[in-house]
Amino acid sequence: MSDAKSETKKVPEEPNIRKDPSILGPEWVGLFQSDVEFKSEHFENAMNNLIKQPNINSTVILRADILSENVYDYTQDEPQVTKFNSELANQKPDIPTSSQDEVILTKNLDDIKLRNVPLALDSRPKVEIVRRIVPRNPFKDVILNQTCLITALKTSSETEYDSTLVVYDPHISSWEDCPFYLPEVQAVGILYRQNKLSIHYLPFDYNQKSNIESFQNLDPSNRNIRIAFRLLQTAKKHSTGVMQGYQKRVKHDQVVSKVSFQDRYIALKKKYSKTLVDNWVESTDPRKHVFEDIAIAAFLIELWSNLYKDKNDFEFRDLGCGNGLLVHILISEGYKGIGIDARARKSWKIYPEEVQNRLKEQVIIPSVLLRPHPAVRNLAPHVSDNGRIFQVPINNGSKFIREGGIDVPVVAYYSSASLLKSSQVNTAQFPKNTFIIGNHSDELTCWIPLLGYPFLVIPCCSHSLSGARVRYPSKKPQMKKENDKSSFGASTYAALVDHVEDLARDVGWKVEREMLRIPSTRNAAIIGHQKDKANTRINSVYDILVLEGGAEGWVENTMSLTKRAPRNH
């Protein structure tokens, strides 16, 4: 399957295109062959995964929806078949469009019947799949169905079915119908036999000998030949990985289904990406930030559709909203909410007035740091603040002023009472129907689960409740590297994510984790939307503060944010 980014790459001289007849039969043309060390079962396992995830073979492809699957079991006297049929088989792709002029390109989606290919060898099916390939841009590349077969083979000289063939057969009938992401052939065959891996093409109109010879005479730089070589290399790489025991550690799509998320992402990308990239005014990379926030917006919209009956049932607060891009997309999609950040960004002024009015330049100081302790309130109900005074250094070109021959620090004094009244301060006391977003919200990350509202937080930089940088201990045991005195275990980021989860559970949230499909290595989303009173370990935020070492310095650090330049992430 094709990869647009690889269009100019040269195929290595070895292996050369084969000239001998294909073992699969006279209708096929064999192109490449490579010696391998893995076994048939490794190949079959790897190819089963590649069938389910065609995006591994091509960046043009977004995903595959499995419409039907038959799995054969030959361990008994009579073959047993386990069948699966998806409701998607009788549905059209539900990708939202913003106007009637936008057309989702499709081809033969009603054709969901399994296809077969001519084979000269004795064969028996192992897995039969019809999948629907969804490209990343279905407004440009067609969505179509494809038969995928995993078949056991044997020749007349073999006594067992010890060879394995994987076939990709798109539901089209001519090369003119081929989308860009597929080679221009009727079918592709990848064969494992006797520790050799080979790739074969079944041309359209394969009964004409000239069509077979034409492939054998193609230049190695031809696109169809490059695709064949890349498919062979990918199959070899992943089969070797299975043999070596590689297991994917990251699990996606635990909270929101891949189909609904990706369909929403396609629609939002089509609607917003070009305008946002073309009009980017920040110094940061627009493509990274635009596509990342579009993906987060898509995830939130699908999450909220599962949690709430209507858009009017809740409001969101994006704490540490930065450039406001996520807020802009969500408000433009009809959601109500506010974005809050310590400093306004250039981007804020390019959004519609409706969005600009929902972006607030404020610092977040949780009310627990300014209000009196509950015990004090019980004794003195008239007391509204905790009476504290905070000193915040001011850097106005010089950190000191000269008085009587002594350098005196320049500081600003803030009382709890004044901060509670300040329009510059937000105490994170929101309406009950609020959903909080913490998208790489830095110092606020560990605070968000403690504020008492349903939330989604994507941890980024590791900070304590005081706002200071901290490295949380890993839950995983430290391991010793061979011939190395240093130790290694979970990363600082993994330890931060675990710590945020622990905080959320401590105060009673039922926690879910989702590894988001975004262009960032810091892509863990912690979600809490239900309380679990029976398993709540700590009922008071004050107790959490004690266990976490307090929040001394938060107010000072937070107020000083207004004097610094914003971070670019």
ROZA-451438 format. One line per 3 residues: their letters; for each residue z, y, x of C-alpha. Coordinates in steps of 0.25 Angstrom, whole numbers, m for minus. Layout:
BEGIN
a = Z:Y:X | ... .
This chain:
BEGIN
msd = 0:0:0 | m4:14:5 | 5:24:11 .
aks = m1:38:11 | 7:43:23 | 1:32:31 .
etk = m14:36:29 | m17:40:43 | m10:29:50 .
kvp = m18:19:59 | m16:4:58 | m12:m2:71 .
eep = m24:m10:77 | m16:m23:76 | m16:m31:67 .
nir = m31:m30:65 | m38:m32:52 | m40:m47:50 .
kdp = m54:m53:48 | m51:m67:44 | m51:m71:29 .
sil = m38:m69:21 | m30:m82:19 | m28:m77:5 .
gpe = m42:m80:1 | m56:m74:2 | m53:m63:m7 .
wvg = m43:m57:2 | m44:m50:15 | m34:m51:26 .
lfq = m31:m39:34 | m19:m40:43 | m9:m51:48 .
sdv = 4:m50:56 | 13:m60:62 | 27:m60:56 .
efk = 41:m66:58 | 47:m66:44 | 46:m77:34 .
seh = 39:m78:20 | 52:m75:13 | 54:m62:21 .
fen = 40:m58:17 | 42:m61:3 | 55:m54:2 .
amn = 50:m41:9 | 37:m41:0 | 45:m42:m13 .
nli = 52:m30:m9 | 39:m22:m5 | 33:m26:m18 .
kqp = 45:m19:m25 | 45:m7:m16 | 30:m4:m13 .
nin = 34:10:m8 | 38:3:5 | 23:1:7 .
stv = 18:14:3 | 25:28:2 | 15:31:m9 .
ilr = 22:21:m18 | 35:24:m25 | 39:11:m31 .
adi = 35:m2:m38 | 39:m5:m53 | 40:m20:m55 .
lse = 33:m23:m68 | 34:m38:m67 | 39:m49:m57 .
nvy = 38:m64:m57 | 46:m72:m47 | 43:m86:m44 .
dyt = 54:m97:m40 | 48:m110:m35 | 62:m117:m31 .
qde = 61:m125:m44 | 51:m136:m49 | 44:m125:m58 .
pqv = 42:m111:m53 | 52:m101:m59 | 47:m87:m62 .
tkf = 56:m75:m64 | 49:m64:m72 | 52:m49:m72 .
nse = 45:m39:m81 | 48:m25:m81 | 47:m15:m93 .
lan = 40:m6:m83 | 27:m15:m85 | 24:m9:m99 .
qkp = 28:5:m95 | 21:16:m89 | 27:23:m77 .
dip = 37:34:m83 | 35:45:m73 | 38:58:m79 .
tss = 27:69:m78 | 29:84:m79 | 16:87:m87 .
qde = 5:80:m94 | m4:83:m83 | 3:73:m74 .
vil = m2:59:m74 | 4:47:m68 | m7:38:m62 .
tkn = m7:24:m66 | m16:12:m65 | m17:m1:m74 .
ldd = m2:0:m77 | m4:m9:m89 | m9:m20:m80 .
ikl = 4:m28:m77 | m1:m42:m76 | 1:m49:m63 .
rnv = m12:m50:m54 | m16:m62:m45 | m24:m62:m33 .
pla = m34:m73:m27 | m27:m82:m16 | m33:m93:m8 .
lds = m20:m99:m5 | m10:m108:m14 | 0:m98:m20 .
rpk = 11:m97:m29 | 18:m84:m34 | 32:m80:m30 .
vei = 33:m66:m35 | 23:m58:m45 | 26:m44:m47 .
vrr = 18:m33:m54 | 23:m19:m49 | 20:m5:m53 .
ivp = 17:4:m41 | 22:18:m43 | 17:28:m32 .
rnp = 25:40:m28 | 15:50:m34 | 10:43:m47 .
fkd = 2:56:m50 | m7:53:m38 | m6:38:m36 .
vil = m7:28:m47 | 4:18:m52 | m1:4:m54 .
nqt = 3:m10:m55 | 2:m21:m44 | 4:m36:m44 .
cli = 13:m41:m32 | 13:m55:m29 | 21:m63:m19 .
tal = 15:m77:m18 | 17:m89:m10 | 5:m95:m3 .
kts = 1:m108:5 | m12:m113:11 | m17:m127:10 .
set = m11:m130:23 | 3:m126:19 | 13:m134:11 .
eyd = 22:m123:6 | 20:m109:1 | 24:m102:13 .
stl = 16:m90:13 | 18:m77:5 | 8:m68:m1 .
vvy = 11:m54:m7 | 0:m48:m15 | m1:m33:m21 .
dph = m11:m33:m32 | m13:m19:m39 | m17:m19:m53 .
iss = m31:m12:m51 | m45:m18:m50 | m52:m9:m40 .
wed = m50:m1:m27 | m52:12:m34 | m39:10:m42 .
cpf = m31:8:m30 | m20:19:m28 | m18:25:m14 .
ylp = m6:17:m11 | m13:3:m12 | m24:m3:m4 .
evq = m38:m4:m10 | m37:m19:m13 | m35:m28:m25 .
avg = m23:m34:m18 | m15:m35:m5 | m9:m48:0 .
ily = 2:m49:11 | 3:m63:16 | 15:m70:24 .
rqn = 10:m83:30 | 15:m91:42 | 22:m79:48 .
kls = 10:m70:47 | 9:m58:37 | m5:m53:33 .
ihy = m11:m44:23 | m23:m46:14 | m31:m38:4 .
lpf = m38:m42:m9 | m49:m32:m11 | m55:m28:m24 .
dyn = m67:m36:m28 | m62:m46:m18 | m73:m56:m21 .
qks = m83:m47:m14 | m82:m51:1 | m86:m37:5 .
nie = m73:m32:0 | m65:m41:9 | m74:m38:21 .
sfq = m73:m23:19 | m57:m24:21 | m59:m32:34 .
nld = m68:m22:40 | m60:m10:36 | m55:m1:47 .
psn = m40:m3:50 | m37:12:47 | m42:10:33 .
rni = m32:13:22 | m32:m1:16 | m31:m8:29 .
ria = m19:1:33 | m12:m2:20 | m14:m17:23 .
frl = m8:m16:37 | 4:m7:32 | 7:m17:21 .
lqt = 7:m28:31 | 17:m21:40 | 26:m17:29 .
akk = 27:m32:24 | 30:m36:38 | 40:m26:40 .
hst = 48:m29:27 | 47:m44:29 | 52:m43:43 .
gvm = 64:m34:37 | 67:m45:27 | 67:m56:38 .
qgy = 77:m47:46 | 86:m45:35 | 84:m31:31 .
qkr = 90:m27:18 | 88:m13:11 | 102:m7:11 .
vkh = 98:5:1 | 97:2:m14 | 90:12:m22 .
dqv = 89:14:m37 | 103:9:m41 | 106:21:m51 .
vsk = 92:26:m55 | 80:17:m56 | 69:18:m46 .
vsf = 59:19:m57 | 65:31:m65 | 69:38:m52 .
qdr = 55:37:m45 | 48:41:m58 | 56:53:m60 .
yia = 54:56:m45 | 39:55:m46 | 40:65:m58 .
lkk = 49:75:m51 | 41:75:m38 | 28:77:m45 .
kys = 35:89:m53 | 42:96:m42 | 39:92:m28 .
ktl = 27:100:m24 | 32:113:m30 | 45:111:m23 .
vdn = 39:107:m9 | 29:119:m10 | 39:129:m13 .
wve = 51:124:m4 | 58:136:2 | 69:129:10 .
std = 68:126:25 | 70:111:22 | 59:101:20 .
prk = 54:102:6 | 49:88:4 | 62:82:8 .
hvf = 70:90:m2 | 61:91:m13 | 58:76:m14 .
edi = 72:72:m12 | 78:81:m23 | 66:77:m32 .
aia = 71:63:m30 | 86:66:m32 | 82:74:m45 .
afl = 74:61:m50 | 86:53:m47 | 96:62:m54 .
iel = 87:63:m66 | 86:48:m68 | 101:47:m66 .
wsn = 104:57:m76 | 94:51:m86 | 103:38:m85 .
lyk = 116:46:m86 | 114:56:m97 | 106:56:m110 .
dkn = 101:70:m108 | 99:81:m98 | 108:90:m106 .
dfe = 120:80:m105 | 124:85:m91 | 122:96:m80 .
frd = 120:94:m65 | 127:101:m53 | 120:100:m40 .
lgc = 130:103:m30 | 125:108:m17 | 111:109:m23 .
gng = 105:115:m10 | 90:120:m13 | 92:117:m28 .
llv = 80:108:m28 | 87:97:m36 | 93:107:m46 .
hil = 79:113:m48 | 73:99:m51 | 84:95:m60 .
ise = 84:108:m68 | 69:108:m69 | 70:94:m75 .
gyk = 79:99:m86 | 93:96:m81 | 104:106:m81 .
gig = 112:109:m69 | 116:118:m57 | 114:117:m42 .
ida = 125:123:m33 | 125:126:m19 | 133:135:m9 .
rar = 120:142:m5 | 107:146:m13 | 94:141:m7 .
ksw = 80:147:m6 | 75:136:m15 | 84:141:m27 .
kiy = 75:153:m29 | 62:145:m30 | 67:137:m42 .
pee = 65:142:m57 | 75:152:m62 | 82:141:m71 .
vqn = 85:133:m58 | 89:145:m50 | 100:148:m60 .
rlk = 105:134:m59 | 107:135:m44 | 121:141:m40 .
eqv = 125:146:m26 | 140:141:m26 | 149:133:m18 .
iip = 156:121:m23 | 171:121:m22 | 177:109:m31 .
svl = 188:115:m40 | 198:105:m35 | 198:114:m22 .
lrp = 201:127:m29 | 209:123:m42 | 224:120:m42 .
hpa = 228:105:m40 | 231:99:m54 | 246:98:m51 .
vrn = 246:113:m49 | 238:115:m62 | 248:107:m70 .
lap = 259:116:m65 | 252:129:m65 | 240:129:m75 .
hvs = 237:143:m73 | 233:141:m58 | 218:140:m57 .
dng = 216:138:m42 | 224:132:m30 | 227:145:m23 .
rif = 220:142:m10 | 213:152:m1 | 201:148:8 .
qvp = 196:154:20 | 181:153:23 | 175:158:37 .
inn = 164:168:35 | 153:169:45 | 147:182:44 .
gsk = 141:183:58 | 154:182:64 | 165:172:62 .
fir = 176:182:66 | 180:197:65 | 187:205:75 .
egg = 201:210:71 | 211:216:81 | 204:209:92 .
idv = 205:195:85 | 193:187:79 | 197:184:65 .
pvv = 189:174:57 | 180:179:45 | 184:172:33 .
ayy = 183:173:18 | 195:169:9 | 193:162:m4 .
ssa = 204:158:m14 | 203:147:m24 | 204:157:m35 .
sll = 192:165:m30 | 184:153:m27 | 186:147:m42 .
kss = 181:161:m47 | 169:162:m37 | 155:161:m43 .
qvn = 152:156:m29 | 160:143:m31 | 158:131:m39 .
taq = 170:123:m42 | 162:111:m47 | 168:111:m61 .
fpk = 156:108:m69 | 153:104:m84 | 157:90:m87 .
ntf = 143:85:m89 | 139:89:m75 | 132:80:m65 .
iig = 134:83:m50 | 123:82:m40 | 126:82:m25 .
nhs = 113:81:m18 | 116:81:m3 | 128:91:m6 .
del = 135:90:7 | 149:94:6 | 150:92:m9 .
tcw = 146:77:m8 | 160:71:m8 | 164:81:m18 .
ipl = 154:78:m29 | 160:65:m34 | 174:72:m35 .
lgy = 169:83:m45 | 170:75:m57 | 156:75:m62 .
pfl = 145:64:m62 | 137:66:m49 | 126:62:m39 .
vip = 129:65:m25 | 120:62:m13 | 128:63:m1 .
ccs = 123:70:12 | 132:76:22 | 146:70:24 .
hsl = 157:80:20 | 172:79:16 | 178:85:4 .
sga = 182:97:13 | 167:99:16 | 169:95:30 .
rvr = 159:85:37 | 165:71:37 | 161:57:41 .
yps = 166:47:31 | 170:33:36 | 160:22:33 .
kkp = 163:11:24 | 155:1:32 | 162:m5:44 .
qmk = 157:0:58 | 148:m9:65 | 146:m10:80 .
ken = 132:m9:86 | 128:m19:96 | 130:m14:110 .
dks = 135:m1:105 | 149:5:104 | 146:14:92 .
sfg = 148:9:78 | 140:11:66 | 142:9:51 .
ast = 138:17:38 | 132:31:41 | 139:44:38 .
yaa = 131:46:26 | 134:32:20 | 149:34:22 .
lvd = 147:48:15 | 140:41:3 | 151:30:2 .
hve = 162:41:3 | 156:49:m9 | 155:36:m17 .
dla = 170:33:m14 | 174:47:m18 | 166:46:m31 .
rdv = 172:32:m34 | 186:37:m31 | 186:48:m42 .
gwk = 180:38:m52 | 165:38:m51 | 157:26:m53 .
ver = 148:28:m41 | 133:24:m40 | 125:26:m27 .
eml = 110:28:m27 | 101:29:m14 | 91:39:m19 .
rip = 77:38:m16 | 76:52:m8 | 71:56:5 .
str = 84:57:12 | 93:47:19 | 105:53:12 .
naa = 101:47:m2 | 113:41:m7 | 117:46:m21 .
iig = 131:44:m26 | 132:45:m42 | 144:45:m51 .
hqk = 142:47:m66 | 153:38:m72 | 168:38:m69 .
dka = 176:25:m67 | 190:29:m71 | 195:15:m69 .
ntr = 191:15:m54 | 194:29:m51 | 203:29:m38 .
ins = 206:44:m37 | 208:53:m49 | 210:66:m43 .
vyd = 201:74:m34 | 213:79:m27 | 216:65:m22 .
ilv = 202:63:m17 | 204:76:m9 | 217:70:m3 .
leg = 210:57:1 | 198:64:7 | 206:73:15 .
gae = 205:86:7 | 195:96:5 | 201:107:13 .
gwv = 190:116:18 | 180:113:7 | 182:127:1 .
ent = 180:134:14 | 168:125:18 | 162:127:5 .
msl = 163:142:5 | 157:143:19 | 145:136:14 .
tkr = 141:149:7 | 140:155:22 | 131:144:28 .
apr = 116:141:27 | 113:129:18 | 110:116:23 .
nh = 96:111:23 | 97:97:16 .
